[in-house]
Amino acid sequence: MLRLKVEGMTCNHCVMAVAKALKKVPGVEKVEVSLEKGEALVEGAADPKALVQAVEEEGYKAEVLA
């Protein structure tokens, strides 16, 4: 499981946009996005760089957390 820090989310619409973008990345099996924590949990074998890029293309800042 990968954990991403996501900056810029302010509402549930943001959460849905980030989740939708992450689900489109090849290898993603499950996504959970938390507005309160500013994080996304991603299960599967997706490329971490592709996950960050997908979030950033939606207009949010993302980074992989250890």
N, CA, C and O atoms as CSV, one atom per row, in Angstrom:
chain,resi,resn,atom,element,x,y,z
A,1,MET,N,N,0.840,-1.179,0.000
A,1,MET,CA,C,0.000,0.000,0.000
A,1,MET,C,C,0.886,1.244,0.000
A,1,MET,O,O,1.885,1.316,0.717
A,2,LEU,N,N,0.502,2.211,-0.811
A,2,LEU,CA,C,1.223,3.484,-0.865
A,2,LEU,C,C,0.383,4.568,-0.210
A,2,LEU,O,O,-0.843,4.579,-0.315
A,3,ARG,N,N,1.066,5.475,0.465
A,3,ARG,CA,C,0.394,6.597,1.109
A,3,ARG,C,C,0.906,7.864,0.452
A,3,ARG,O,O,2.113,8.089,0.370
A,4,LEU,N,N,-0.021,8.691,-0.015
A,4,LEU,CA,C,0.333,9.953,-0.643
A,4,LEU,C,C,-0.154,11.110,0.208
A,4,LEU,O,O,-1.270,11.088,0.727
A,5,LYS,N,N,0.682,12.110,0.346
A,5,LYS,CA,C,0.249,13.365,0.952
A,5,LYS,C,C,-0.331,14.193,-0.188
A,5,LYS,O,O,0.314,14.375,-1.221
A,6,VAL,N,N,-1.554,14.694,0.002
A,6,VAL,CA,C,-2.207,15.482,-1.042
A,6,VAL,C,C,-2.544,16.858,-0.471
A,6,VAL,O,O,-3.272,16.972,0.515
A,7,GLU,N,N,-2.012,17.887,-1.097
A,7,GLU,CA,C,-2.263,19.256,-0.651
A,7,GLU,C,C,-3.207,19.954,-1.617
A,7,GLU,O,O,-3.144,19.747,-2.829
A,8,GLY,N,N,-4.085,20.787,-1.059
A,8,GLY,CA,C,-4.976,21.585,-1.885
A,8,GLY,C,C,-6.427,21.131,-1.856
A,8,GLY,O,O,-7.291,21.798,-2.424
A,9,MET,N,N,-6.708,20.008,-1.205
A,9,MET,CA,C,-8.094,19.544,-1.111
A,9,MET,C,C,-8.827,20.359,-0.045
A,9,MET,O,O,-8.339,20.516,1.074
A,10,THR,N,N,-10.005,20.874,-0.407
A,10,THR,CA,C,-10.760,21.694,0.535
A,10,THR,C,C,-12.184,21.203,0.766
A,10,THR,O,O,-12.872,21.697,1.660
A,11,CYS,N,N,-12.636,20.229,-0.035
A,11,CYS,CA,C,-14.027,19.781,0.092
A,11,CYS,C,C,-14.167,18.349,-0.419
A,11,CYS,O,O,-13.205,17.756,-0.907
A,12,ASN,N,N,-15.368,17.807,-0.301
A,12,ASN,CA,C,-15.602,16.439,-0.756
A,12,ASN,C,C,-15.504,16.306,-2.270
A,12,ASN,O,O,-15.175,15.231,-2.771
A,13,HIS,N,N,-15.779,17.363,-2.998
A,13,HIS,CA,C,-15.602,17.315,-4.447
A,13,HIS,C,C,-14.131,17.087,-4.783
A,13,HIS,O,O,-13.805,16.340,-5.705
A,14,CYS,N,N,-13.248,17.735,-4.031
A,14,CYS,CA,C,-11.805,17.542,-4.218
A,14,CYS,C,C,-11.431,16.078,-3.968
A,14,CYS,O,O,-10.665,15.483,-4.726
A,15,VAL,N,N,-11.979,15.518,-2.904
A,15,VAL,CA,C,-11.708,14.118,-2.559
A,15,VAL,C,C,-12.120,13.207,-3.707
A,15,VAL,O,O,-11.376,12.303,-4.088
A,16,MET,N,N,-13.309,13.447,-4.258
A,16,MET,CA,C,-13.790,12.615,-5.368
A,16,MET,C,C,-12.921,12.778,-6.607
A,16,MET,O,O,-12.661,11.804,-7.313
A,17,ALA,N,N,-12.467,14.006,-6.881
A,17,ALA,CA,C,-11.618,14.253,-8.048
A,17,ALA,C,C,-10.281,13.529,-7.926
A,17,ALA,O,O,-9.796,12.944,-8.895
A,18,VAL,N,N,-9.686,13.570,-6.730
A,18,VAL,CA,C,-8.411,12.892,-6.498
A,18,VAL,C,C,-8.594,11.378,-6.604
A,18,VAL,O,O,-7.785,10.695,-7.233
A,19,ALA,N,N,-9.650,10.858,-5.993
A,19,ALA,CA,C,-9.906,9.415,-6.034
A,19,ALA,C,C,-10.116,8.951,-7.468
A,19,ALA,O,O,-9.579,7.920,-7.873
A,20,LYS,N,N,-10.888,9.700,-8.232
A,20,LYS,CA,C,-11.157,9.334,-9.627
A,20,LYS,C,C,-9.870,9.323,-10.444
A,20,LYS,O,O,-9.647,8.419,-11.248
A,21,ALA,N,N,-9.028,10.329,-10.235
A,21,ALA,CA,C,-7.758,10.404,-10.965
A,21,ALA,C,C,-6.856,9.224,-10.619
A,21,ALA,O,O,-6.236,8.630,-11.501
A,22,LEU,N,N,-6.786,8.888,-9.334
A,22,LEU,CA,C,-5.932,7.771,-8.914
A,22,LEU,C,C,-6.441,6.440,-9.445
A,22,LEU,O,O,-5.645,5.577,-9.817
A,23,LYS,N,N,-7.749,6.264,-9.485
A,23,LYS,CA,C,-8.327,4.999,-9.961
A,23,LYS,C,C,-8.042,4.754,-11.430
A,23,LYS,O,O,-8.094,3.611,-11.885
A,24,LYS,N,N,-7.741,5.806,-12.181
A,24,LYS,CA,C,-7.440,5.659,-13.612
A,24,LYS,C,C,-6.015,5.166,-13.866
A,24,LYS,O,O,-5.700,4.727,-14.972
A,25,VAL,N,N,-5.159,5.236,-12.855
A,25,VAL,CA,C,-3.760,4.830,-13.026
A,25,VAL,C,C,-3.683,3.295,-13.101
A,25,VAL,O,O,-4.226,2.605,-12.239
A,26,PRO,N,N,-3.011,2.768,-14.127
A,26,PRO,CA,C,-2.881,1.312,-14.252
A,26,PRO,C,C,-2.248,0.682,-13.005
A,26,PRO,O,O,-1.253,1.184,-12.483
A,27,GLY,N,N,-2.832,-0.408,-12.543
A,27,GLY,CA,C,-2.310,-1.130,-11.388
A,27,GLY,C,C,-3.004,-0.794,-10.088
A,27,GLY,O,O,-2.800,-1.479,-9.086
A,28,VAL,N,N,-3.824,0.254,-10.080
A,28,VAL,CA,C,-4.532,0.639,-8.855
A,28,VAL,C,C,-5.714,-0.303,-8.639
A,28,VAL,O,O,-6.534,-0.511,-9.534
A,29,GLU,N,N,-5.786,-0.869,-7.432
A,29,GLU,CA,C,-6.871,-1.774,-7.087
A,29,GLU,C,C,-7.895,-1.123,-6.171
A,29,GLU,O,O,-9.092,-1.391,-6.282
A,30,LYS,N,N,-7.426,-0.266,-5.263
A,30,LYS,CA,C,-8.322,0.367,-4.293
A,30,LYS,C,C,-7.742,1.712,-3.891
A,30,LYS,O,O,-6.526,1.863,-3.768
A,31,VAL,N,N,-8.627,2.695,-3.686
A,31,VAL,CA,C,-8.208,4.045,-3.291
A,31,VAL,C,C,-9.069,4.527,-2.138
A,31,VAL,O,O,-10.291,4.382,-2.165
A,32,GLU,N,N,-8.435,5.099,-1.129
A,32,GLU,CA,C,-9.140,5.767,-0.043
A,32,GLU,C,C,-8.507,7.148,0.117
A,32,GLU,O,O,-7.295,7.259,0.306
A,33,VAL,N,N,-9.322,8.194,0.041
A,33,VAL,CA,C,-8.820,9.565,0.167
A,33,VAL,C,C,-9.437,10.197,1.409
A,33,VAL,O,O,-10.650,10.128,1.610
A,34,SER,N,N,-8.609,10.807,2.230
A,34,SER,CA,C,-9.069,11.455,3.458
A,34,SER,C,C,-8.835,12.962,3.378
A,34,SER,O,O,-7.696,13.422,3.306
A,35,LEU,N,N,-9.926,13.718,3.393
A,35,LEU,CA,C,-9.827,15.171,3.406
A,35,LEU,C,C,-9.202,15.649,4.710
A,35,LEU,O,O,-8.370,16.557,4.710
A,36,GLU,N,N,-9.604,15.038,5.820
A,36,GLU,CA,C,-9.116,15.439,7.137
A,36,GLU,C,C,-7.611,15.256,7.273
A,36,GLU,O,O,-6.925,16.121,7.818
A,37,LYS,N,N,-7.101,14.141,6.783
A,37,LYS,CA,C,-5.664,13.853,6.894
A,37,LYS,C,C,-4.862,14.438,5.733
A,37,LYS,O,O,-3.643,14.579,5.824
A,38,GLY,N,N,-5.555,14.779,4.639
A,38,GLY,CA,C,-4.849,15.257,3.452
A,38,GLY,C,C,-4.009,14.160,2.839
A,38,GLY,O,O,-2.898,14.394,2.363
A,39,GLU,N,N,-4.564,12.949,2.859
A,39,GLU,CA,C,-3.824,11.786,2.365
A,39,GLU,C,C,-4.682,10.911,1.466
A,39,GLU,O,O,-5.911,10.960,1.491
A,40,ALA,N,N,-3.990,10.114,0.678
A,40,ALA,CA,C,-4.631,9.091,-0.132
A,40,ALA,C,C,-3.883,7.786,0.097
A,40,ALA,O,O,-2.653,7.748,0.068
A,41,LEU,N,N,-4.638,6.719,0.323
A,41,LEU,CA,C,-4.064,5.382,0.442
A,41,LEU,C,C,-4.409,4.629,-0.833
A,41,LEU,O,O,-5.567,4.587,-1.247
A,42,VAL,N,N,-3.390,4.034,-1.452
A,42,VAL,CA,C,-3.579,3.353,-2.723
A,42,VAL,C,C,-3.067,1.930,-2.608
A,42,VAL,O,O,-1.920,1.699,-2.224
A,43,GLU,N,N,-3.933,0.971,-2.948
A,43,GLU,CA,C,-3.527,-0.431,-2.979
A,43,GLU,C,C,-3.362,-0.861,-4.422
A,43,GLU,O,O,-4.105,-0.429,-5.304
A,44,GLY,N,N,-2.374,-1.721,-4.653
A,44,GLY,CA,C,-2.129,-2.231,-5.987
A,44,GLY,C,C,-0.663,-2.101,-6.348
A,44,GLY,O,O,0.185,-1.838,-5.495
A,45,ALA,N,N,-0.382,-2.289,-7.628
A,45,ALA,CA,C,0.994,-2.292,-8.105
A,45,ALA,C,C,1.266,-1.103,-9.027
A,45,ALA,O,O,2.015,-1.224,-9.997
A,46,ALA,N,N,0.664,0.029,-8.728
A,46,ALA,CA,C,0.828,1.212,-9.576
A,46,ALA,C,C,2.187,1.872,-9.346
A,46,ALA,O,O,2.772,1.777,-8.266
A,47,ASP,N,N,2.667,2.536,-10.381
A,47,ASP,CA,C,3.921,3.294,-10.310
A,47,ASP,C,C,3.685,4.547,-9.459
A,47,ASP,O,O,2.811,5.353,-9.778
A,48,PRO,N,N,4.459,4.716,-8.381
A,48,PRO,CA,C,4.272,5.894,-7.529
A,48,PRO,C,C,4.361,7.221,-8.281
A,48,PRO,O,O,3.625,8.158,-7.974
A,49,LYS,N,N,5.259,7.303,-9.264
A,49,LYS,CA,C,5.386,8.541,-10.040
A,49,LYS,C,C,4.114,8.820,-10.841
A,49,LYS,O,O,3.712,9.973,-10.995
A,50,ALA,N,N,3.485,7.758,-11.349
A,50,ALA,CA,C,2.241,7.920,-12.104
A,50,ALA,C,C,1.112,8.390,-11.191
A,50,ALA,O,O,0.251,9.161,-11.616
A,51,LEU,N,N,1.110,7.933,-9.947
A,51,LEU,CA,C,0.090,8.366,-8.985
A,51,LEU,C,C,0.233,9.852,-8.689
A,51,LEU,O,O,-0.752,10.590,-8.698
A,52,VAL,N,N,1.461,10.289,-8.426
A,52,VAL,CA,C,1.714,11.702,-8.151
A,52,VAL,C,C,1.318,12.547,-9.363
A,52,VAL,O,O,0.688,13.595,-9.215
A,53,GLN,N,N,1.683,12.096,-10.538
A,53,GLN,CA,C,1.359,12.841,-11.759
A,53,GLN,C,C,-0.151,12.946,-11.947
A,53,GLN,O,O,-0.649,14.005,-12.329
A,54,ALA,N,N,-0.884,11.872,-11.686
A,54,ALA,CA,C,-2.341,11.890,-11.844
A,54,ALA,C,C,-2.982,12.911,-10.917
A,54,ALA,O,O,-3.899,13.629,-11.317
A,55,VAL,N,N,-2.505,12.978,-9.683
A,55,VAL,CA,C,-3.050,13.943,-8.716
A,55,VAL,C,C,-2.692,15.366,-9.145
A,55,VAL,O,O,-3.532,16.264,-9.087
A,56,GLU,N,N,-1.464,15.568,-9.570
A,56,GLU,CA,C,-1.022,16.912,-9.951
A,56,GLU,C,C,-1.727,17.403,-11.210
A,56,GLU,O,O,-1.939,18.605,-11.369
A,57,GLU,N,N,-2.092,16.488,-12.106
A,57,GLU,CA,C,-2.840,16.877,-13.303
A,57,GLU,C,C,-4.247,17.364,-12.950
A,57,GLU,O,O,-4.870,18.080,-13.734
A,58,GLU,N,N,-4.746,16.980,-11.778
A,58,GLU,CA,C,-6.042,17.459,-11.311
A,58,GLU,C,C,-5.925,18.808,-10.592
A,58,GLU,O,O,-6.938,19.395,-10.210
A,59,GLY,N,N,-4.695,19.298,-10.408
A,59,GLY,CA,C,-4.491,20.607,-9.815
A,59,GLY,C,C,-4.115,20.586,-8.346
A,59,GLY,O,O,-4.146,21.628,-7.690
A,60,TYR,N,N,-3.761,19.426,-7.814
A,60,TYR,CA,C,-3.369,19.291,-6.412
A,60,TYR,C,C,-1.892,18.931,-6.346
A,60,TYR,O,O,-1.318,18.458,-7.327
A,61,LYS,N,N,-1.286,19.153,-5.201
A,61,LYS,CA,C,0.120,18.781,-5.006
A,61,LYS,C,C,0.160,17.442,-4.272
A,61,LYS,O,O,-0.597,17.221,-3.328
A,62,ALA,N,N,1.039,16.562,-4.709
A,62,ALA,CA,C,1.120,15.241,-4.096
A,62,ALA,C,C,2.562,14.796,-3.947
A,62,ALA,O,O,3.435,15.169,-4.731
A,63,GLU,N,N,2.790,13.991,-2.921
A,63,GLU,CA,C,4.088,13.349,-2.736
A,63,GLU,C,C,3.880,12.017,-2.036
A,63,GLU,O,O,2.944,11.851,-1.254
A,64,VAL,N,N,4.759,11.075,-2.323
A,64,VAL,CA,C,4.695,9.753,-1.711
A,64,VAL,C,C,5.290,9.849,-0.308
A,64,VAL,O,O,6.379,10.392,-0.122
A,65,LEU,N,N,4.568,9.318,0.674
A,65,LEU,CA,C,5.065,9.276,2.045
A,65,LEU,C,C,5.654,7.908,2.339
A,65,LEU,O,O,5.200,6.904,1.791
A,66,ALA,N,N,6.660,7.861,3.198
A,66,ALA,CA,C,7.314,6.594,3.541
A,66,ALA,C,C,6.418,5.745,4.411
A,66,ALA,O,O,6.801,4.641,4.800
